[in-house]
Amino acid sequence: MPYSIFVFNQCALGEISADELESDLKKISFTTLCKQYGLDPQLIPEAQENLDVLAADSDVSPFFLVSYQPKKENLITVFRREVRFPEDKALLMEFVQGQQIYSIKSALHQTCCFFRIDLEESQLRDMGLLLGYEIARWLSFRGKGLVLDLQGVWYRLNFHQAFIPFMEK
């Protein structure tokens, strides 16, 4: 059963550049983030050495993959969905239903595309968790998006790209 992080963007990203995403992921502070997520820093060298973003044009494939282990095991799958058709809007409205915070509802109504970052249970204990959230940060920052995390908490990013939880005003 996959565990998912969602990103709801208000600005279209166009094609995802695999090279740019990979380069930016390699620049993150793995050591600091391992402490934040309670992950073993001994996993860092292997993840950095094997980090690879495998992307196709969005016309060809609605997803891209991120590999961080030898032999491309335990890939992180990132699904992309443009909000173009009634069924896309209906799917998006499922996230709006039941939201109590007006600013979340408002932002979701302005969503033009959204992403689902899928992680397997084993990835919640390795660099998959860290990379999943960093992919969400990267997508959200570029698309002025909201992030729905693994625990069902909504976040936005501030100017410094830090995750800020939504609070009722």
KAMO-V798971 format. One record per backbone hydrogen bond with DSSP energy under -0.5 kcal/mol. NH is the residue of the N-H (numbers start at 1). CO is the residue of the C=O. Records with the same first field share a line. If there is no record, write none. Layout:
BEGIN
NH=CO ; CO
END
This chain:
BEGIN
3=119
5=117
6=148
7=115
8=146
9=7 ; 113
10=143 ; 144
11=143
17=15
18=16
21=17
22=18
23=19
24=20
25=21
26=22
27=23 ; 24
28=25
30=28
33=29
34=30
35=31
36=32
37=33
38=34 ; 35
39=34
41=39
43=40
44=41
47=43
48=44
49=45
50=46
51=47
52=67
54=52 ; 65
55=53
56=63
60=57
61=57
64=78
65=54
66=76
67=52
68=73
72=69
73=70
76=66
77=75 ; 118
78=64
79=77 ; 116
80=62
81=114
83=112
84=82
88=85
89=85
90=86
91=87
92=88
93=89
94=90 ; 91
95=91 ; 92
96=92
97=93
99=96
102=100
104=101
105=101
106=102
107=103
108=104
109=105
110=106 ; 107
111=108
112=9
113=9
114=81
115=7
116=79
117=5
118=77 ; 116
119=3
123=120
124=120 ; 121
125=122
126=123
129=123 ; 126
130=126
131=127
132=128
133=129
134=130
135=131
136=132
137=133
138=134
139=135
140=136
141=137
142=138
143=139
144=140 ; 141
145=140
146=8
147=155
148=6
149=147 ; 153
152=149
155=147
156=164
158=162
161=158
164=156
166=154
END
